[in-house]
Amino acid sequence: MSTTGTLASSWTDGSSLGYPVVFGGVLLGSIVPVVPTGAVVGAAAALAVSTGRLDLVLVLVLSTLGAWIGDVVTFAVCRFGGPAAVRFVARGQHADRIEEVRAQFRAHGWQIVLVGRLLPAGRIPVLLAAGALAYPWRRLLPASLLASTLWAVAYALLGVVSGGVFDNPLVATLVATLLVLLVGALLNLVAAARRRRAAPERSGDDPAEEPAGQASASPCGPAS
């Protein structure tokens, strides 16, 4: 059966409800970060390897699409939404962190889109910066698609490793989830350490040296 036929039949087959869960979970978590999307991908990949009930290629495709659509929706809200919508996306984010990402975005553009998707807690500040700077759609869409693909492959590999080691699908799924959470925690620690090292350099800047009348830009405001 072709890949298209497999995908079409999977959405009506009660034994294959994993596909809608993968797509829906990643999409929801990419718009409203209440679902650990990396764990969803890793667990699905582990099930695909350990049981064969899910197709690993379809897991990757659906994970990529869910992440990409979620990022595009979030970017659209950051670019075209009103202040209330932007504040909703930016909840829990530090203004200095968003301003730092904006500076990096001006210098590196699409490369920051890739890094932001791969690093935990990096996606929202990057999309906020992209929206505030009115980053062009023609550049955002391919960069976000590439970033979502790399992200899905990276987290699926963790599931493939656990699924290849453990024959029990429950154990493989739990191990894949733990691996994803552990990697995310380690990356968060590394990112936090880098921000702490960079903080003294930023605090050393003298605000009085700024030209008179130059106001600092709002982290979520439009670029000048």
N, C-alpha and C positions, 0 to 999 in steps of 0.2 A: 504494500500500500504506500502511496506517495506521502511525503511529509504533510502536504496540504490536506489529504484525506485523513491522515492520522489526527491532525489537529481538529478537523471538523467533527470527527466521530468522538473525540475525547470530551467535548463539551456536552455531549448528550449521554455519555456512558457514566452511569452512577459509580462505577468502580474507579473512575479516573477524575474524581473531583479535585485531585491535586493541582491540575492545571489552572482552573479558575482561582483556586486559593493562592497559587504562586503569583499570577498576574494581579489579582485584586489586592493581595497583601502588599506587594511591592509598590503598586500604584498608590494605595492609600497611605502607606508609610512615607512615600516620596512627596506627598502633598501635605498631609498632617502627620508629623513624625511621632506617631503613637505605636507603630509597629516596627520591630527590629528587622528591617528589610534584609540585611545581610544574613541573619539567621534563617529567614524564610528561604533564601536561595540555597544556603548551605544544606539545610535539612532536605530540601527537595532534591538536590544533587545526590545526597547520601542515599535517599530512597531509590533514586534512579539506578544507582550503581549496585545497591545491595538487594533490590527486589526485582528490578526490571519492569516495574509497573508504570514508571514514568520514563519518558524519552529524554535523555540528557540534553539533546540539541533543542528540543522544544522548551525545556526548562530554561535554557540560556536565552532563547529567543523571547519568551514571555517575560523573563526577568528584565531583559534589556529594554523591551518596549514599555513595561510598567515603569521602570526608572526614568526612561527618557520622557514619556508623556508627563509624569509627575513633575520632572524638572522644568519642562516647558510651561506647564500650568503655573508653577511657582514663579518662574521668571515673568510670565505675563501679568501676574498679580503685582509683582514688585515694580514692573514698568508702567502699567496702566491703572493699577488700583489706587484708590484714594488713600489718604493718610491712615485711616482706620485699618484698611486692608494690609498696608505695609507694616503697621505696628503689630498686627496679628502674626505676620510671618516673622517679624524680628523679635518676638517675645522671647525672653531668656537670653538674648544676644547682648554682648557688651558693645557700647558705642565705639570704644577705642579699637576693638577688634574689627568691627565693620569698616572703620576708617582706614585701618592698616591694610585690609584686603582691597579696599578701593584704590589705594596707592599702588599695590602690587598689580591690580587689574589694569591700571593705566599703562604699566610697563610691559606686561606679559600677555594680556588678553586671553586668547583661547587656551593657553597653557594652564592658566589658573583655573579654568573650567574643569580641565582634566584632574588637576590636583585636588580641587575642592570636592569632587565626586568621590575620589578614592579615599580621602582622609575623613575619619569620623568627625562630625561637627564642623566640617569645612564647607559643606554644600550650601547651607543657608546664607552665610556671610557672602559667599561668592555670587549667588543669585541675587542677593540684595544689591551688591555692588554693580552687577551687570544691569539690573533694572534701573538703578539710580543714574548710571552713566549712559543709558539708552543704547546699550550694546546692540549692534545690528543683528537682525534675525538671521541673515544669510551666513553669519559667522557663528552665532550661538547654536543653531540647530545641528550642524555637522559636528561641532565640538562637543556638544552635549551627547549626541548619539555615540560618538567614539568613547567618551568618558563612561557612559552607561554600559557599553559593551565590555570595556576593560573591567569595570566594577563587577559586572555579572560573572565574568570569567574568573576573576580573582576569588570571589566568595564561593563560586561553584567548585573550584579546585579544592577548597577546604573540605567540602562535602564529599568530593570524589575520593580524597585521601581516607576519610573516616569510613566511607562506604566500602572501600577496597580492603580495609583492614578488618572490619567487623562484619560478619555475616548476618548478625541479628539486626534487622532494620531499625528497631527501637533504639538499640545501643548506638548504631551508626548515626541516627538522627540526633540523639542527645550529644554525642561526641562532636558532631559537626556544629551544633549550636554553641557548645562550649568553646570550641576553637574560634568561631567567629567572634563571640563576645570577648575572648581573651585577646585576640588580635586587635579588636577595637579598643579595648582598655589600654593595651600597650601603646598603640598609636596616639591615643589621647594623652597619655603620660609624656610621650616624646614631644607632642605639640605644645603641651603646657610648659614643659621645660624650656623649649625654644622661646616661648612668649616671655617667660620670666627673665631669660638672658637678654632679650631685646628690650625689656622695660626700662632698665637703667639708661640705655642709649637714648630712648625717646624722652625720658624725664630730664635728660641733660640739655635738651633743646630749650632755649630761653624764649618764651613767648613774646618778650619785649622787643626781640630783634625783628619781629614780623613788621612789614610795612604798615604804617598807620592807615586805619580805615579798612584793613583787610579782615573780613570776618571769616571764621572757620565754617566750612561747609557742613551741613547736616548730614549724618551718616546715610540717611535714606532719601535725602533731597535730590533734586535734579542736578546734573553736572552743569557747571558754568561754562 
